[in-house]
């Protein structure tokens, strides 16, 4: 099947506009504000989501952009809160996705739990980055997807991370 048909099947258009809804820094991360409750996080992201839908985007991808410095393995406290936020704000009638920088296992797990249509992650290759050597395990990701019955979650794979060298 052609990529344009895959996109049309999922988003209703050949070239979808996918907007990013950035989640405030999650618990357990260095930039997390301890006064930022989960309810306030949901309110913050909800305001952004509303604006993005009003702007006419085709889909929204929820992302933990503010969890700098990023890690290759998310903490359970961050995964739990991200899952709650996405669950509260997921659209009922449109596709949406999850991006968990840079833990594809966390992204897929959140996507499966919330009913997301897709994830975006780096899934293969070896890279030098500000986080050290990076060698994602695509095989583990695809095996997890099969084990948890999430074959319907599409995996949009970055070819090369924007801040790394091969």
C-alpha positions in Angstrom: 0.0 0.0 0.0 1.3 3.5 -0.8 2.2 5.9 1.9 -0.3 8.4 0.7 -3.1 5.8 1.0 -1.9 4.9 4.5 -2.1 8.6 5.5 -5.5 9.0 3.9 -6.8 5.9 5.6 -5.7 7.2 9.0 -6.1 11.0 8.7 -8.6 11.4 5.9 -6.1 13.4 3.8 -2.9 12.6 1.9 -0.7 15.1 3.7 -2.0 15.6 7.2 -1.1 18.5 9.5 -0.1 16.9 12.8 0.3 19.4 15.6 2.2 18.9 18.8 0.6 19.4 22.2 3.4 19.9 24.7 2.9 18.5 28.1 4.5 20.5 31.0 7.6 18.9 32.6 6.4 15.6 34.2 7.0 14.4 37.7 10.5 13.0 38.3 12.1 15.2 35.7 14.5 18.0 36.5 12.3 20.8 35.1 9.1 19.6 36.9 7.4 22.2 39.0 6.2 20.5 42.2 3.3 23.1 42.4 2.1 22.0 39.0 -0.6 19.5 39.8 -1.9 16.9 37.3 -5.1 18.9 37.1 -3.2 22.1 36.2 -1.2 20.2 33.6 -4.4 18.9 32.0 -5.8 22.5 32.0 -2.7 23.8 30.4 -2.5 21.2 27.7 -6.3 21.4 27.1 -6.0 25.1 26.3 -3.4 24.3 23.6 -5.3 21.4 22.2 -8.4 23.6 21.8 -6.4 26.2 19.9 -4.9 23.5 17.7 -8.2 21.9 16.8 -9.6 25.4 16.1 -6.7 26.1 13.7 -7.9 23.1 11.7 -5.1 20.5 12.2 -5.8 16.9 11.2 -4.3 15.3 14.3 -2.6 16.0 17.5 0.5 14.3 19.0 1.0 14.6 22.7 4.7 15.1 23.7 6.8 15.5 26.8 9.0 18.2 25.2 9.7 20.0 28.5 11.3 16.9 30.1 14.9 18.1 29.4 17.4 16.7 29.7 15.8 13.7 27.9 16.3 10.1 28.9 16.2 6.8 27.1 14.1 5.2 29.8 11.1 7.1 31.3 10.2 6.8 34.9 7.0 5.2 35.9 5.7 8.4 37.6 6.1 10.3 34.3 4.5 7.6 32.3 1.5 7.5 34.6 0.9 11.2 34.5 1.4 11.4 30.8 -1.1 8.6 30.3 -3.6 10.4 32.5 -3.2 13.7 30.6 -3.6 12.0 27.2 -6.6 10.0 28.5 -8.3 13.2 29.6 -7.6 15.1 26.4 -7.8 12.5 23.7 -10.2 13.3 20.9 -13.1 10.9 20.5 -13.5 11.3 16.8 -10.0 12.1 15.4 -6.7 10.3 15.3 -4.0 11.3 17.8 -0.6 10.2 18.7 2.1 10.1 21.4 5.7 11.0 21.4 7.8 10.3 24.5 11.3 11.7 24.1 13.2 9.4 23.7 11.7 6.2 25.0 9.7 4.3 22.3 8.6 1.7 24.8 7.0 4.4 27.0 5.4 6.0 23.9 3.9 2.7 22.7 2.7 1.8 26.2 1.0 5.2 26.6 -0.5 5.0 23.1 -1.9 1.5 23.7 -3.4 2.5 27.0 -5.0 5.7 25.6 -6.2 4.5 22.2 -3.7 6.5 20.3 -3.4 5.9 16.5 0.3 6.4 16.2 3.6 7.1 17.9 6.7 9.0 16.6 10.1 7.8 17.8 13.6 6.9 16.7 13.5 3.1 16.4 16.7 2.0 14.7 20.3 3.0 14.1 23.2 4.1 16.2 23.8 7.8 17.0 26.1 10.1 18.9 24.1 12.7 20.8 24.2 15.0 23.8 22.9 12.0 25.7 25.8 9.8 24.7 25.6 6.9 22.3 22.1 6.0 21.3 21.1 2.7 19.9 17.3 2.2 19.9 16.0 -1.4 19.7 13.4 -1.5 17.0 13.0 -5.3 17.5 12.0 -4.8 21.1 9.4 -2.1 20.2 7.8 -4.2 17.5 7.7 -7.3 19.8 6.1 -5.3 22.5 3.5 -4.0 20.1 2.6 -7.6 19.2 2.7 -8.8 22.9 0.3 -6.1 24.1 -2.1 -6.4 21.2 -1.3 -2.9 19.8 -0.7 -3.7 16.2 -3.2 -1.0 15.2 -0.8 1.7 16.7 1.3 2.9 13.7 4.9 3.7 14.3 6.2 6.8 12.6 10.0 6.4 12.7 12.4 9.3 12.6 15.1 8.5 10.1 17.8 10.4 12.0 17.3 12.3 15.2 17.5 16.0 14.6 20.2 16.5 17.3 22.4 13.5 16.7 25.0 12.4 14.2 25.2 8.9 12.7 
